[in-house]
Every structure is written in structure tokens, then in C-alpha cells.
Amino acid sequence: MIEIDYREVLIRLGIAVFAGGLIGYEREYKNRPAGFRTHILVCIGACVIALIQVTMNEEIIQRVLSDSRLKDILRADYGRLSAQVISGIGFLGAGTIIHTKGSIKGLTTAATLWLVACLGLAIGYGYYIISMAALVICVIVLISLKKIQDKLFHSGKNIKLEVEFTKKSKTIEFIDTYFDTKNIHVIDMDFIRGSGEGVKGCIYTLNLPKSLDILKVMRDLSYNDSILEIRKITED
């Protein structure tokens, strides 16, 4: 049986650990569902599959060369196992995606899991330049482009406010008008039901401009006599 030199195997596995760990560290640092260890394991697993595929193909080729009668029986499919890795990683990625009211989280983590699987395959096959170039680009996208994205598409951070009030229609109209004048974007709004059938308040998920302080928003809203209580919700 033809095998890759053990030193080459260790080198490729070591690079897979480094690549998966680098991306996984960034995900772990941001407290994402799949972090440091998960990305390393995915990258190592994909690398092992690639190494097995290479070894199997070399063995088949060697056997056919030694006995030409086997050429119609044995087939060397270089991408069969790799294709199963690419399709199978989707199930793991799906577990990191969380769908809540009006928002989907975990897509970037699912994408990085898929990417480290691809990197593991590339490393296992010995495509070092491709894998390292992709790794560098991935790190740049995750770190540098995140800051650019925040500046271009997000005017400020998201805040949750719980507002209790009376006179539902007039008060909600007042709040909506205030948000419009201050360029506050309402991402989500949930009604708070009282002990009876009426609505006693709302929970707003807001995106505030960077120049606007949340304390000023709370103070401005409190001037309305129909608003009984305003509370900022902190999510742990």
C-alpha cells in the first residue's frame, strides 16, 4: 500500500490545526456557537479525508500499473470523498444558525465552518499556496471588513427599550414620531400584554445613530405623561 511520507502527513495536519485554530479563535473571541475547538476539528477531519483520498488513489494507480487487467475494474475518483465532506458540513453549519423574530444569526459562523472544511481539503491535498492565500483573505474579511461594514451599513449599536404606557394609540404614535425625527430605526417591536386584554407597553429593538445617547432618548420619552416607565434591556 502506497502512503504519503509520515513527515508530510504531520506537516499537513499541523497546518490544518493552525488554519482551523486561527479562524476558530476569532469566532471564539466573539462568543459564537462554533469556536476554537470546533473549527480545528473540522479542518483536521477534512484534511484526514483528503489524505485518505490521496493514499487510495496512489494505491489504485500503482495496482493498475502493476497489472493492466485491473484498469477496467478499479477507478480512481479523486473527488468522491471530498464531495461528501463539502455536502456533509452543511448539517454542522445549520446547527449554528439561530432564527429569532426578524433576524437570523450564525450565518458567518456557518460559512467559516464550510470554509475551514475547504481549507482542510486543500491542505490535505497539498495545495499550500491556495489554502494559505484563502486563510489570509478569510482573516481579513472577518476582522478588517467587519469594521468597514459597521461604518457603511450600521449607524450605531442596537438597543432594546421596554416602554410601559397608557393611551396606547396616541402614545405609540408619539413614540414613532419621535423615533422618525431622531433617525432612530425600529428593528423590532413586541407588545407587552397587561393583566387584562389591553396592551400595557412595548419592547423596542432600536438602531441608534452614533451621535445619539440612549439616556437622552429615555429622558425625552419620559416627558410624555402617558409613558409610565422606560427601561433599557441588557442581554447577557
MARPAPA-509529 format. One line per field, with one value per residue (C-alpha): residue in three letters; x, y, z. Coordinates in nm, 3 decimals. Example, Ala and Ser with C-alpha at 12.3 -4.5 7.8 and 13.67 -1.06 7.14 Angstrom:
! residues 2
lumse	[ALA|SER]
u	[1.230|1.367]
v	[-0.450|-0.106]
w	[0.780|0.714]
This chain:
! residues 236
lumse	[MET|ILE|GLU|ILE|ASP|TYR|ARG|GLU|VAL|LEU|ILE|ARG|LEU|GLY|ILE|ALA|VAL|PHE|ALA|GLY|GLY|LEU|ILE|GLY|TYR|GLU|ARG|GLU|TYR|LYS|ASN|ARG|PRO|ALA|GLY|PHE|ARG|THR|HIS|ILE|LEU|VAL|CYS|ILE|GLY|ALA|CYS|VAL|ILE|ALA|LEU|ILE|GLN|VAL|THR|MET|ASN|GLU|GLU|ILE|ILE|GLN|ARG|VAL|LEU|SER|ASP|SER|ARG|LEU|LYS|ASP|ILE|LEU|ARG|ALA|ASP|TYR|GLY|ARG|LEU|SER|ALA|GLN|VAL|ILE|SER|GLY|ILE|GLY|PHE|LEU|GLY|ALA|GLY|THR|ILE|ILE|HIS|THR|LYS|GLY|SER|ILE|LYS|GLY|LEU|THR|THR|ALA|ALA|THR|LEU|TRP|LEU|VAL|ALA|CYS|LEU|GLY|LEU|ALA|ILE|GLY|TYR|GLY|TYR|TYR|ILE|ILE|SER|MET|ALA|ALA|LEU|VAL|ILE|CYS|VAL|ILE|VAL|LEU|ILE|SER|LEU|LYS|LYS|ILE|GLN|ASP|LYS|LEU|PHE|HIS|SER|GLY|LYS|ASN|ILE|LYS|LEU|GLU|VAL|GLU|PHE|THR|LYS|LYS|SER|LYS|THR|ILE|GLU|PHE|ILE|ASP|THR|TYR|PHE|ASP|THR|LYS|ASN|ILE|HIS|VAL|ILE|ASP|MET|ASP|PHE|ILE|ARG|GLY|SER|GLY|GLU|GLY|VAL|LYS|GLY|CYS|ILE|TYR|THR|LEU|ASN|LEU|PRO|LYS|SER|LEU|ASP|ILE|LEU|LYS|VAL|MET|ARG|ASP|LEU|SER|TYR|ASN|ASP|SER|ILE|LEU|GLU|ILE|ARG|LYS|ILE|THR|GLU|ASP]
u	[0.000|0.140|0.134|0.244|0.561|0.473|0.654|0.440|0.129|0.230|0.308|-0.031|-0.216|-0.019|-0.110|-0.474|-0.462|-0.314|-0.565|-0.868|-0.743|-0.682|-1.034|-1.181|-1.008|-1.179|-1.517|-1.447|-1.342|-1.681|-1.864|-2.009|-2.174|-1.884|-1.548|-1.182|-1.201|-1.486|-1.306|-0.984|-1.164|-1.348|-1.026|-0.838|-1.124|-1.133|-0.754|-0.767|-1.027|-0.805|-0.504|-0.706|-0.823|-0.467|-0.342|-0.628|-0.570|-0.198|-0.266|-0.516|-0.280|0.007|-0.202|-0.322|0.035|0.145|-0.150|-0.313|-0.611|-0.732|-0.774|-1.137|-1.217|-1.051|-1.136|-0.956|-1.218|-1.018|-1.315|-1.559|-1.471|-1.413|-1.761|-1.909|-1.720|-1.847|-2.208|-2.192|-2.056|-2.389|-2.554|-2.297|-2.330|-2.707|-2.671|-2.501|-2.779|-3.034|-3.356|-3.534|-3.801|-3.694|-3.329|-3.100|-2.774|-2.491|-2.460|-2.100|-2.005|-2.173|-1.975|-1.646|-1.713|-1.768|-1.455|-1.229|-1.354|-1.245|-0.913|-0.865|-0.920|-0.680|-0.414|-0.465|-0.417|-0.100|-0.227|-0.043|-0.046|-0.420|-0.501|-0.274|-0.395|-0.756|-0.674|-0.525|-0.822|-1.064|-0.895|-0.900|-1.270|-1.357|-1.155|-1.097|-1.410|-1.628|-1.521|-1.585|-1.925|-2.022|-1.929|-2.107|-2.424|-2.473|-2.510|-2.488|-2.541|-2.869|-3.056|-3.362|-3.606|-3.906|-4.169|-4.483|-4.762|-5.131|-5.341|-5.192|-5.270|-5.165|-4.856|-4.731|-4.789|-4.587|-4.304|-4.297|-4.287|-4.001|-3.802|-3.852|-3.730|-3.418|-3.344|-3.385|-3.453|-3.706|-3.582|-3.849|-4.144|-4.314|-4.630|-4.646|-4.984|-5.130|-5.335|-5.645|-5.682|-5.517|-5.160|-4.959|-4.636|-4.387|-4.037|-3.849|-3.533|-3.368|-3.066|-2.943|-2.721|-2.375|-2.426|-2.740|-2.716|-2.966|-3.007|-3.123|-3.377|-3.513|-3.527|-3.708|-3.967|-4.028|-4.162|-4.479|-4.730|-4.874|-4.539|-4.514|-4.176|-3.879|-3.617|-3.313|-3.294|-2.948|-2.893|-2.630]
v	[0.000|0.339|0.606|0.966|1.012|1.039|1.373|1.516|1.384|1.556|1.880|1.886|1.803|2.072|2.332|2.222|2.277|2.624|2.726|2.597|2.741|3.086|3.118|2.941|3.180|3.477|3.303|3.203|3.558|3.682|3.411|3.239|2.892|2.717|2.831|2.736|2.358|2.306|2.480|2.291|1.956|2.034|2.136|1.828|1.600|1.741|1.714|1.348|1.274|1.436|1.236|0.914|1.004|1.071|0.743|0.542|0.693|0.625|0.264|0.217|0.372|0.154|-0.162|-0.080|-0.014|-0.348|-0.536|-0.380|-0.618|-0.413|-0.090|-0.175|-0.277|-0.016|0.353|0.645|0.910|1.198|1.399|1.141|1.167|1.542|1.597|1.419|1.649|1.963|1.846|1.696|2.009|2.177|1.986|2.115|2.469|2.455|2.395|2.733|2.931|3.083|3.232|3.474|3.736|3.937|3.833|3.546|3.489|3.245|3.267|3.389|3.106|2.854|3.000|2.978|2.612|2.542|2.738|2.557|2.228|2.351|2.463|2.123|1.951|2.186|2.133|1.757|1.751|1.959|2.283|2.504|2.827|2.807|2.723|2.988|3.259|3.170|3.172|3.521|3.654|3.494|3.656|3.994|3.956|3.854|4.125|4.425|4.417|4.389|4.740|4.872|4.701|4.862|5.207|5.166|4.982|5.032|5.384|5.271|4.985|4.807|4.886|4.729|4.952|4.844|5.119|5.097|5.342|5.426|5.554|5.301|5.459|5.815|5.709|5.474|5.748|5.989|5.738|5.661|6.032|6.086|5.798|5.940|6.286|6.140|5.897|5.601|5.281|5.042|4.689|4.508|4.586|4.344|4.429|4.369|4.240|4.352|4.152|4.223|4.216|4.552|4.637|4.799|4.860|4.767|4.630|4.815|4.692|5.006|5.109|5.447|5.695|5.710|6.073|5.995|5.887|5.630|5.823|6.128|5.913|5.777|6.125|6.274|5.997|6.030|6.383|6.230|6.193|5.873|5.694|5.535|5.362|5.326|5.061|4.958|4.581|4.432|4.095|3.875]
w	[0.000|-0.105|0.166|0.193|0.395|0.765|0.796|0.517|0.693|1.017|0.835|0.665|0.986|1.169|0.908|0.935|1.312|1.259|0.991|1.180|1.507|1.363|1.227|1.529|1.768|1.602|1.633|1.995|2.080|1.961|2.159|1.854|1.872|1.698|1.825|1.859|1.901|1.656|1.370|1.442|1.442|1.118|0.946|1.072|0.969|0.617|0.595|0.701|0.434|0.172|0.289|0.272|-0.079|-0.196|-0.047|-0.200|-0.543|-0.530|-0.433|-0.719|-0.974|-0.852|-0.876|-1.227|-1.338|-1.199|-1.355|-1.662|-1.633|-1.334|-1.531|-1.620|-1.264|-1.045|-1.074|-0.909|-0.832|-0.687|-0.566|-0.429|-0.059|-0.081|-0.220|0.080|0.316|0.141|0.146|0.495|0.662|0.588|0.872|1.120|0.987|1.017|1.390|1.435|1.268|1.505|1.371|1.601|1.541|1.239|1.250|1.163|1.349|1.291|0.912|0.929|1.165|0.935|0.645|0.836|0.918|0.550|0.465|0.713|0.568|0.225|0.370|0.532|0.198|0.019|0.286|0.280|-0.096|-0.062|-0.213|0.034|-0.165|-0.228|0.133|0.287|0.048|0.131|0.504|0.487|0.289|0.536|0.836|0.662|0.585|0.942|1.115|0.888|0.675|0.986|1.086|0.735|0.729|1.058|0.930|0.597|0.696|1.068|1.202|1.565|1.800|1.864|2.186|2.347|2.534|2.737|2.750|2.965|2.891|2.890|2.597|2.358|2.019|2.100|2.290|2.018|1.762|1.978|2.013|1.640|1.557|1.800|1.651|1.300|1.397|1.561|1.273|1.506|1.314|1.470|1.405|1.603|1.831|2.070|2.262|2.637|2.748|3.079|3.326|3.117|2.741|2.682|2.589|2.867|2.677|2.406|2.380|2.105|1.935|1.802|1.600|1.722|1.538|1.695|1.793|1.994|2.357|2.482|2.808|2.613|2.428|2.755|2.905|2.604|2.601|2.975|2.923|2.783|3.068|2.918|2.945|3.288|3.277|3.042|3.094|2.893|2.848|2.883|2.712|2.874]
